[in-house]
Amino acid sequence: MSTNSNSAHFAHPTREGYTLTFDKCALDITAIHAYLSKSYWSTDIPRATVQRAIDNSLCAGVFYQAAQIGFARVVTDKATFAYLCDVYILDAHRGLGLSKWLLKTIQSRPELQGLRRFIFGTRDAHGLYAQFGFTPLSNPSRMMEILLPTIYETAKS
C-alpha cells in the first residue's frame, strides 16, 4: 500500500503501551474492515471499498502492542475542508482517553490547519466531539446529500 509522503515524516506518538500512527502501511485493513462492516454507519461495507477509502484519505491508526484497536479517517483537500469519519476505539480500550488523544493528534496535523470547515457526523458521541470544537451545523438547511443506504447490500449480491 502506498503511503502519503507527509505521513512518514511524523514520529509515532506513544502513550502507556499505545501507539498512534499516520503510516498507512502499518494499518491492519482486516481489523478496520471487520469493525466498519459491523458499524451503524457502514454496515456490510466491502473490503475493497474500505481499502479505496484509506488509499484516498488521511488515516490514523491506534495500536496496543501489535494489535490495531482504533482508527480514524479524514477526507480533505488540505486547504478549506475536511470530513472526519470512521472513528472508533474498540470497546475493551474505551475509557482510557484514547479517543481524545486520537482527535487531538489529528487536529494538530499541519495539513489540517487553516481549514474553513471541518465536519463530522455522529449518532451518539456529540459530547466527545464538542470538546474538540465540533458544533451542530450552523445552517443545516444549506447542506444537502445524496444518500444510498443500501449500496453495500447491493455490492454483496
ROTOR-28975 format. One record per residue (C-alpha): residue number from 1; x, y, z; residue in one letter. Coordinates in nm, 2 decimals, padded with zeros to 4 digits. Example, Ala and Ser with C-alpha at 12.3 -4.5 7.8 and 13.67 -1.06 7.14 Angstrom:
2
<r><k>1</k><east>01.23</east><north>-00.45</north><up>00.78</up><r>A</r></r>
<r><k>2</k><east>01.37</east><north>-00.11</north><up>00.71</up><r>S</r></r>
This chain:
157
<r><k>1</k><east>00.00</east><north>00.00</north><up>00.00</up><r>M</r></r>
<r><k>2</k><east>00.12</east><north>00.35</north><up>-00.07</up><r>S</r></r>
<r><k>3</k><east>00.19</east><north>00.60</north><up>00.20</up><r>T</r></r>
<r><k>4</k><east>00.13</east><north>00.97</north><up>00.19</up><r>N</r></r>
<r><k>5</k><east>00.48</east><north>01.12</north><up>00.18</up><r>S</r></r>
<r><k>6</k><east>00.38</east><north>01.36</north><up>00.47</up><r>N</r></r>
<r><k>7</k><east>00.29</east><north>01.06</north><up>00.69</up><r>S</r></r>
<r><k>8</k><east>00.64</east><north>00.91</north><up>00.71</up><r>A</r></r>
<r><k>9</k><east>00.79</east><north>01.23</north><up>00.85</up><r>H</r></r>
<r><k>10</k><east>00.60</east><north>01.23</north><up>01.17</up><r>F</r></r>
<r><k>11</k><east>00.70</east><north>01.05</north><up>01.48</up><r>A</r></r>
<r><k>12</k><east>00.46</east><north>00.79</north><up>01.61</up><r>H</r></r>
<r><k>13</k><east>00.33</east><north>00.92</north><up>01.95</up><r>P</r></r>
<r><k>14</k><east>00.31</east><north>00.66</north><up>02.22</up><r>T</r></r>
<r><k>15</k><east>00.11</east><north>00.65</north><up>02.54</up><r>R</r></r>
<r><k>16</k><east>00.11</east><north>00.38</north><up>02.81</up><r>E</r></r>
<r><k>17</k><east>00.17</east><north>00.10</north><up>02.56</up><r>G</r></r>
<r><k>18</k><east>-00.04</east><north>00.25</north><up>02.28</up><r>Y</r></r>
<r><k>19</k><east>00.10</east><north>00.39</north><up>01.96</up><r>T</r></r>
<r><k>20</k><east>-00.07</east><north>00.62</north><up>01.72</up><r>L</r></r>
<r><k>21</k><east>00.04</east><north>00.63</north><up>01.36</up><r>T</r></r>
<r><k>22</k><east>-00.05</east><north>00.80</north><up>01.03</up><r>F</r></r>
<r><k>23</k><east>00.16</east><north>00.55</north><up>00.84</up><r>D</r></r>
<r><k>24</k><east>-00.09</east><north>00.37</north><up>00.60</up><r>K</r></r>
<r><k>25</k><east>00.15</east><north>00.07</north><up>00.57</up><r>C</r></r>
<r><k>26</k><east>00.11</east><north>00.00</north><up>00.94</up><r>A</r></r>
<r><k>27</k><east>-00.27</east><north>-00.02</north><up>00.92</up><r>L</r></r>
<r><k>28</k><east>-00.45</east><north>-00.35</north><up>00.96</up><r>D</r></r>
<r><k>29</k><east>-00.71</east><north>-00.35</north><up>00.68</up><r>I</r></r>
<r><k>30</k><east>-00.86</east><north>-00.67</north><up>00.80</up><r>T</r></r>
<r><k>31</k><east>-00.92</east><north>-00.53</north><up>01.15</up><r>A</r></r>
<r><k>32</k><east>-01.05</east><north>-00.20</north><up>01.02</up><r>I</r></r>
<r><k>33</k><east>-01.29</east><north>-00.37</north><up>00.77</up><r>H</r></r>
<r><k>34</k><east>-01.41</east><north>-00.61</north><up>01.05</up><r>A</r></r>
<r><k>35</k><east>-01.51</east><north>-00.31</north><up>01.26</up><r>Y</r></r>
<r><k>36</k><east>-01.65</east><north>-00.09</north><up>01.00</up><r>L</r></r>
<r><k>37</k><east>-01.86</east><north>-00.36</north><up>00.83</up><r>S</r></r>
<r><k>38</k><east>-02.05</east><north>-00.40</north><up>01.16</up><r>K</r></r>
<r><k>39</k><east>-02.07</east><north>-00.03</north><up>01.25</up><r>S</r></r>
<r><k>40</k><east>-02.40</east><north>00.15</north><up>01.22</up><r>Y</r></r>
<r><k>41</k><east>-02.26</east><north>00.39</north><up>00.96</up><r>W</r></r>
<r><k>42</k><east>-02.11</east><north>00.14</north><up>00.72</up><r>S</r></r>
<r><k>43</k><east>-02.28</east><north>-00.19</north><up>00.77</up><r>T</r></r>
<r><k>44</k><east>-02.16</east><north>-00.45</north><up>00.52</up><r>D</r></r>
<r><k>45</k><east>-01.91</east><north>-00.22</north><up>00.35</up><r>I</r></r>
<r><k>46</k><east>-01.70</east><north>-00.42</north><up>00.12</up><r>P</r></r>
<r><k>47</k><east>-01.33</east><north>-00.46</north><up>00.20</up><r>R</r></r>
<r><k>48</k><east>-01.23</east><north>-00.32</north><up>-00.14</up><r>A</r></r>
<r><k>49</k><east>-01.43</east><north>00.00</north><up>-00.06</up><r>T</r></r>
<r><k>50</k><east>-01.25</east><north>00.03</north><up>00.28</up><r>V</r></r>
<r><k>51</k><east>-00.92</east><north>-00.01</north><up>00.10</up><r>Q</r></r>
<r><k>52</k><east>-01.00</east><north>00.26</north><up>-00.16</up><r>R</r></r>
<r><k>53</k><east>-01.12</east><north>00.49</north><up>00.12</up><r>A</r></r>
<r><k>54</k><east>-00.80</east><north>00.45</north><up>00.31</up><r>I</r></r>
<r><k>55</k><east>-00.59</east><north>00.50</north><up>00.00</up><r>D</r></r>
<r><k>56</k><east>-00.75</east><north>00.83</north><up>-00.07</up><r>N</r></r>
<r><k>57</k><east>-00.77</east><north>00.98</north><up>00.29</up><r>S</r></r>
<r><k>58</k><east>-00.55</east><north>01.09</north><up>00.57</up><r>L</r></r>
<r><k>59</k><east>-00.57</east><north>00.80</north><up>00.82</up><r>C</r></r>
<r><k>60</k><east>-00.47</east><north>00.74</north><up>01.18</up><r>A</r></r>
<r><k>61</k><east>-00.44</east><north>00.40</north><up>01.35</up><r>G</r></r>
<r><k>62</k><east>-00.42</east><north>00.34</north><up>01.72</up><r>V</r></r>
<r><k>63</k><east>-00.24</east><north>00.02</north><up>01.83</up><r>F</r></r>
<r><k>64</k><east>-00.20</east><north>-00.16</north><up>02.15</up><r>Y</r></r>
<r><k>65</k><east>00.12</east><north>-00.36</north><up>02.12</up><r>Q</r></r>
<r><k>66</k><east>00.09</east><north>-00.50</north><up>01.77</up><r>A</r></r>
<r><k>67</k><east>-00.30</east><north>-00.50</north><up>01.75</up><r>A</r></r>
<r><k>68</k><east>-00.49</east><north>-00.23</north><up>01.59</up><r>Q</r></r>
<r><k>69</k><east>-00.76</east><north>-00.11</north><up>01.84</up><r>I</r></r>
<r><k>70</k><east>-00.86</east><north>00.22</north><up>01.68</up><r>G</r></r>
<r><k>71</k><east>-00.89</east><north>00.42</north><up>01.36</up><r>F</r></r>
<r><k>72</k><east>-01.00</east><north>00.75</north><up>01.21</up><r>A</r></r>
<r><k>73</k><east>-01.00</east><north>00.88</north><up>00.86</up><r>R</r></r>
<r><k>74</k><east>-01.01</east><north>01.24</north><up>00.73</up><r>V</r></r>
<r><k>75</k><east>-01.13</east><north>01.32</north><up>00.37</up><r>V</r></r>
<r><k>76</k><east>-00.98</east><north>01.66</north><up>00.29</up><r>T</r></r>
<r><k>77</k><east>-00.85</east><north>01.90</north><up>00.03</up><r>D</r></r>
<r><k>78</k><east>-00.59</east><north>02.02</north><up>00.29</up><r>K</r></r>
<r><k>79</k><east>-00.69</east><north>02.38</north><up>00.22</up><r>A</r></r>
<r><k>80</k><east>-01.05</east><north>02.46</north><up>00.30</up><r>T</r></r>
<r><k>81</k><east>-01.24</east><north>02.15</north><up>00.40</up><r>F</r></r>
<r><k>82</k><east>-01.21</east><north>01.82</north><up>00.60</up><r>A</r></r>
<r><k>83</k><east>-01.46</east><north>01.55</north><up>00.69</up><r>Y</r></r>
<r><k>84</k><east>-01.37</east><north>01.33</north><up>00.99</up><r>L</r></r>
<r><k>85</k><east>-01.51</east><north>00.98</north><up>00.96</up><r>C</r></r>
<r><k>86</k><east>-01.48</east><north>00.61</north><up>01.05</up><r>D</r></r>
<r><k>87</k><east>-01.36</east><north>00.70</north><up>01.40</up><r>V</r></r>
<r><k>88</k><east>-01.35</east><north>00.41</north><up>01.65</up><r>Y</r></r>
<r><k>89</k><east>-01.17</east><north>00.27</north><up>01.95</up><r>I</r></r>
<r><k>90</k><east>-01.25</east><north>-00.10</north><up>02.04</up><r>L</r></r>
<r><k>91</k><east>-01.48</east><north>-00.14</north><up>02.34</up><r>D</r></r>
<r><k>92</k><east>-01.20</east><north>-00.31</north><up>02.55</up><r>A</r></r>
<r><k>93</k><east>-00.99</east><north>00.00</north><up>02.52</up><r>H</r></r>
<r><k>94</k><east>-01.25</east><north>00.27</north><up>02.58</up><r>R</r></r>
<r><k>95</k><east>-01.25</east><north>00.50</north><up>02.88</up><r>G</r></r>
<r><k>96</k><east>-00.87</east><north>00.55</north><up>02.87</up><r>L</r></r>
<r><k>97</k><east>-00.87</east><north>00.88</north><up>02.69</up><r>G</r></r>
<r><k>98</k><east>-00.77</east><north>00.72</north><up>02.36</up><r>L</r></r>
<r><k>99</k><east>-01.04</east><north>00.89</north><up>02.15</up><r>S</r></r>
<r><k>100</k><east>-00.94</east><north>01.23</north><up>02.29</up><r>K</r></r>
<r><k>101</k><east>-00.57</east><north>01.15</north><up>02.21</up><r>W</r></r>
<r><k>102</k><east>-00.66</east><north>01.04</north><up>01.86</up><r>L</r></r>
<r><k>103</k><east>-00.88</east><north>01.35</north><up>01.79</up><r>L</r></r>
<r><k>104</k><east>-00.62</east><north>01.59</north><up>01.94</up><r>K</r></r>
<r><k>105</k><east>-00.34</east><north>01.44</north><up>01.74</up><r>T</r></r>
<r><k>106</k><east>-00.55</east><north>01.45</north><up>01.41</up><r>I</r></r>
<r><k>107</k><east>-00.64</east><north>01.82</north><up>01.47</up><r>Q</r></r>
<r><k>108</k><east>-00.28</east><north>01.91</north><up>01.53</up><r>S</r></r>
<r><k>109</k><east>-00.17</east><north>01.78</north><up>01.18</up><r>R</r></r>
<r><k>110</k><east>-00.01</east><north>02.06</north><up>00.98</up><r>P</r></r>
<r><k>111</k><east>-00.21</east><north>01.98</north><up>00.67</up><r>E</r></r>
<r><k>112</k><east>-00.54</east><north>02.03</north><up>00.86</up><r>L</r></r>
<r><k>113</k><east>-00.46</east><north>02.38</north><up>00.99</up><r>Q</r></r>
<r><k>114</k><east>-00.64</east><north>02.69</north><up>00.85</up><r>G</r></r>
<r><k>115</k><east>-00.94</east><north>02.49</north><up>00.72</up><r>L</r></r>
<r><k>116</k><east>-01.26</east><north>02.69</north><up>00.69</up><r>R</r></r>
<r><k>117</k><east>-01.48</east><north>02.39</north><up>00.76</up><r>R</r></r>
<r><k>118</k><east>-01.41</east><north>02.06</north><up>00.95</up><r>F</r></r>
<r><k>119</k><east>-01.72</east><north>01.84</north><up>00.98</up><r>I</r></r>
<r><k>120</k><east>-01.82</east><north>01.51</north><up>01.14</up><r>F</r></r>
<r><k>121</k><east>-02.14</east><north>01.32</north><up>01.19</up><r>G</r></r>
<r><k>122</k><east>-02.23</east><north>01.10</north><up>01.49</up><r>T</r></r>
<r><k>123</k><east>-02.53</east><north>00.93</north><up>01.63</up><r>R</r></r>
<r><k>124</k><east>-02.42</east><north>00.91</north><up>01.99</up><r>D</r></r>
<r><k>125</k><east>-02.09</east><north>01.09</north><up>02.07</up><r>A</r></r>
<r><k>126</k><east>-02.18</east><north>01.46</north><up>02.05</up><r>H</r></r>
<r><k>127</k><east>-02.03</east><north>01.54</north><up>02.39</up><r>G</r></r>
<r><k>128</k><east>-01.69</east><north>01.40</north><up>02.30</up><r>L</r></r>
<r><k>129</k><east>-01.67</east><north>01.59</north><up>01.97</up><r>Y</r></r>
<r><k>130</k><east>-01.80</east><north>01.91</north><up>02.13</up><r>A</r></r>
<r><k>131</k><east>-01.48</east><north>01.91</north><up>02.34</up><r>Q</r></r>
<r><k>132</k><east>-01.28</east><north>01.95</north><up>02.02</up><r>F</r></r>
<r><k>133</k><east>-01.48</east><north>02.24</north><up>01.88</up><r>G</r></r>
<r><k>134</k><east>-01.74</east><north>02.05</north><up>01.68</up><r>F</r></r>
<r><k>135</k><east>-02.09</east><north>02.20</north><up>01.69</up><r>T</r></r>
<r><k>136</k><east>-02.42</east><north>02.13</north><up>01.52</up><r>P</r></r>
<r><k>137</k><east>-02.43</east><north>02.27</north><up>01.16</up><r>L</r></r>
<r><k>138</k><east>-02.47</east><north>02.65</north><up>01.17</up><r>S</r></r>
<r><k>139</k><east>-02.70</east><north>02.63</north><up>00.86</up><r>N</r></r>
<r><k>140</k><east>-02.82</east><north>02.27</north><up>00.81</up><r>P</r></r>
<r><k>141</k><east>-03.07</east><north>02.39</north><up>00.55</up><r>S</r></r>
<r><k>142</k><east>-02.77</east><north>02.47</north><up>00.33</up><r>R</r></r>
<r><k>143</k><east>-02.63</east><north>02.12</north><up>00.34</up><r>M</r></r>
<r><k>144</k><east>-02.76</east><north>01.85</north><up>00.10</up><r>M</r></r>
<r><k>145</k><east>-02.66</east><north>01.49</north><up>00.05</up><r>E</r></r>
<r><k>146</k><east>-02.71</east><north>01.20</north><up>-00.19</up><r>I</r></r>
<r><k>147</k><east>-02.77</east><north>00.91</north><up>00.04</up><r>L</r></r>
<r><k>148</k><east>-02.77</east><north>00.55</north><up>-00.08</up><r>L</r></r>
<r><k>149</k><east>-02.84</east><north>00.35</north><up>00.24</up><r>P</r></r>
<r><k>150</k><east>-02.85</east><north>00.01</north><up>00.07</up><r>T</r></r>
<r><k>151</k><east>-02.54</east><north>00.05</north><up>-00.16</up><r>I</r></r>
<r><k>152</k><east>-02.34</east><north>-00.21</north><up>00.04</up><r>Y</r></r>
<r><k>153</k><east>-02.62</east><north>-00.46</north><up>00.03</up><r>E</r></r>
<r><k>154</k><east>-02.62</east><north>-00.43</north><up>-00.35</up><r>T</r></r>
<r><k>155</k><east>-02.24</east><north>-00.47</north><up>-00.36</up><r>A</r></r>
<r><k>156</k><east>-02.27</east><north>-00.81</north><up>-00.17</up><r>K</r></r>
<r><k>157</k><east>-02.50</east><north>-00.95</north><up>-00.43</up><r>S</r></r>
